[in-house]
Each structure stands twice: as C-alpha cells, then as structure tokens.
Amino acid sequence: MKEISQRMEKFARLMGVPFEFNVISGLNHLGQLTKEALGVVEDEAVAVNCMGALRRVPVEGRAAVIGMFRSLGPKVVTVVEEEADFSSTRYDFVKCFEECLRFYTVYFEMLEESFTPTSNEKLMLERECSRGIVRVLACDDDQDNEGERERRERGSQWSERLKEAFSPVGFSDDVVDDVKALLKRYKPGWALAQPYQNETGLYLTWKEEPVVWVSAWKP
C-alpha cells in the first residue's frame, strides 16, 4: 500500500490535483464497505475504480454493493473483471468444471508465452491460479472463506447488474487507439475487441479469446 500511495501521490502532483490516500483495512470484500467508512466530503468529486474486486463479493450481495456505489454520487465508475462465468454455473459441477477448464487453459497459455520460465511473477500468478481453481471447484460458497471467494461473471452479466444503477459510458476513439498502441509493446496475441450487440465496454483478448472485460459507467 505504501508503494501504491507513493505512485498515486506522485501522479497527482504531476497533474496538479489535490490528493489524499486513505487505506480502509479489515475488510474481506466490498460488501463490507460503507459510505460512512469512505469519509466522502459533500462537495468532492467521486470516481470509483473497481479492478477485480466485485468478484470477491458474494453473488447475493452484489446488487447492494452496486447500490452503495450509486449512493456515493460518483462522476464515473470503472469496472475491470476477468471474463469467466463461475456464478451461474456454481451449482452445476460439470458446467463449472468446463468453464474453469476453458478460462484457465487460456490463462495458463497466456502466462507461458508472456513470461520467461523462471519468472517470479509467472510463478506467483500460477500459484494464485491453482488456489483459485481449488476454491471454485472444491469449495461450496458456505465453506469457502468469504474473503477468498471469487465467483467471476462475464461482461454481459456485470452489464445487466450495473445497468440497474448506472448508464454505460463509451470509450473514445483516442482511448481505444492508445490502448491498441500500448498492446503492440507486448507479446503478439494480445488485442482489443469491441463488445457484442447489446453489451458494453471493451474486451482484452488473447488469441481472439476474451480474457478481461473493462467498462465505464455514470449515474
């Protein structure tokens, strides 16, 4: 957290933006966060950046968390989640296994081709993936540790949830072009894909397989 704080403070200084960094500890997931704990001042502009955190919220509590975001009166909400469905399949082991196999096959292939064999970061990500597979396949929701539960959902599923409280915001052509230019600096195989009909956001793909979904929303 100290390193994150230093980076954000440095960036804020470069942009000339007043900035404070406050850590709220002791929470297992966003479902335990309250508006009061954030200490939002009435005349402040609020932006919610939710990167890989919603999947840790129990499925039944996700609507409440999105409602809490809405109560903050944010100018924008950004959501980044991995593209897999471990939510609707959680009571069907075969379907859950098939989805787990599909997602992690792509994920491990991406790691294999993106890092050197002895990369510490690669080993760390592989260990985390292994733990994630066990939690998805071997643990019932009432047995799993609440803070470790990761019931991923697809972008289309998150879109339906978020549309209950927010309206989607499209990404400008400049943003899309900047991301595509950035991807060229990495291993071949990465690309950016537009959403399907009636969906929103953008997809980061690996060899044409959606891996990550990103979207922006406003009240």
SVG drawing of the C-alpha trace seen along z (x, -y; Angstrom):
<svg xmlns="http://www.w3.org/2000/svg" viewBox="-32 -22 46 55">
<polyline fill="none" stroke="black" stroke-width="0.4" points="0.0,0.0 2.9,-2.3 4.2,-1.9 0.8,-2.4 0.3,-5.6 3.7,-7.0 2.9,-6.4 -0.6,-7.9 0.7,-10.9 3.5,-11.5 1.0,-11.3 -1.4,-13.7 1.4,-16.2 2.3,-16.0 -1.4,-16.6 -1.7,-19.4 -4.6,-17.6 -5.1,-17.8 -4.8,-14.2 -5.1,-12.2 -4.6,-8.5 -6.5,-6.7 -6.4,-2.9 -9.5,-1.2 -8.3,2.1 -10.0,5.1 -12.5,5.8 -12.7,9.1 -14.6,7.7 -16.5,4.7 -19.8,5.9 -18.5,4.8 -17.7,1.3 -20.0,-1.5 -20.4,-5.1 -19.5,-6.4 -16.2,-4.5 -15.1,-6.3 -15.4,-9.7 -16.6,-11.4 -16.9,-15.1 -20.1,-16.6 -18.5,-18.9 -15.9,-16.3 -16.0,-14.7 -16.0,-10.9 -14.7,-8.3 -15.0,-4.6 -12.3,-2.4 -13.2,1.3 -10.5,3.6 -11.1,7.3 -12.9,6.6 -16.5,7.3 -15.9,11.0 -15.0,11.3 -18.4,10.1 -20.9,12.9 -23.3,13.2 -26.3,12.4 -24.7,9.2 -23.6,7.7 -26.7,5.6 -26.3,4.0 -22.6,3.1 -23.5,1.5 -26.3,-0.4 -23.7,-1.6 -21.6,-2.9 -24.6,-4.8 -25.2,-6.4 -21.8,-8.0 -22.9,-10.1 -19.8,-9.3 -18.9,-11.1 -17.8,-7.8 -17.5,-4.2 -14.9,-1.9 -15.1,1.9 -12.4,4.4 -13.1,8.1 -11.8,11.3 -14.1,12.9 -15.5,16.1 -18.7,17.4 -18.3,19.1 -21.5,17.6 -24.4,19.1 -22.5,22.5 -21.8,22.7 -24.5,25.3 -23.6,27.5 -20.2,29.1 -19.8,30.3 -20.6,26.9 -18.4,25.2 -15.6,27.6 -16.0,26.9 -15.9,23.2 -13.0,23.4 -11.1,25.6 -11.8,23.1 -10.8,20.0 -7.7,21.3 -6.4,23.0 -6.3,19.6 -4.9,18.0 -2.0,20.5 -1.2,20.4 -1.0,16.6 1.3,16.9 3.5,19.4 4.0,17.2 4.2,13.9 6.9,14.7 10.2,16.5 10.0,20.0 11.9,18.7 9.9,15.5 8.9,15.0 5.8,13.1 4.8,16.0 5.2,18.5 3.3,16.2 0.4,16.0 0.4,19.7 0.2,20.4 -2.7,18.0 -4.5,19.6 -4.1,23.0 -5.6,21.8 -8.4,20.2 -9.2,23.5 -9.5,25.3 -11.8,22.6 -14.0,22.7 -14.3,26.5 -13.8,27.9 -15.4,25.4 -19.1,24.6 -19.8,21.0 -20.8,21.6 -17.5,23.5 -15.1,21.1 -13.6,18.2 -15.7,15.2 -12.7,13.0 -11.2,15.6 -14.4,16.4 -14.1,15.4 -17.2,16.0 -16.3,14.4 -19.0,13.3 -18.9,12.4 -19.1,8.8 -22.6,9.4 -23.7,10.4 -21.9,7.5 -23.5,5.2 -27.0,6.4 -26.2,5.7 -24.7,2.3 -27.5,1.1 -29.8,1.3 -28.0,-1.7 -25.9,-3.3 -25.7,-4.1 -22.8,-2.9 -20.2,-5.3 -18.4,-4.6 -14.7,-4.9 -13.4,-7.5 -11.5,-6.6 -8.4,-8.2 -8.6,-5.9 -9.0,-2.8 -6.2,-3.8 -3.9,-4.5 -4.6,-1.0 -4.0,0.7 -0.7,-1.1 0.3,0.0 -0.6,3.6 1.9,3.6 4.7,3.3 3.8,6.8 3.8,10.3 1.9,11.0 -1.5,12.4 -3.0,9.5 -5.7,7.5 -8.7,5.2 -12.2,6.3 -15.5,4.3 -18.4,5.8 -21.2,7.8 -24.6,6.4 -26.4,5.2 -23.2,5.3 -21.0,2.5 -17.3,2.0 -14.2,3.4 -12.6,6.8 -8.9,7.6 -8.3,10.8 -5.6,13.3 -5.5,15.1 -9.1,13.9 -10.3,15.3 -11.8,12.7 -9.8,12.6 -10.6,9.3 -13.6,7.0 -13.5,3.3 -16.3,0.8 -17.2,-2.7 -20.5,-3.9 -22.2,-7.1 -25.4,-7.6"/>
</svg>
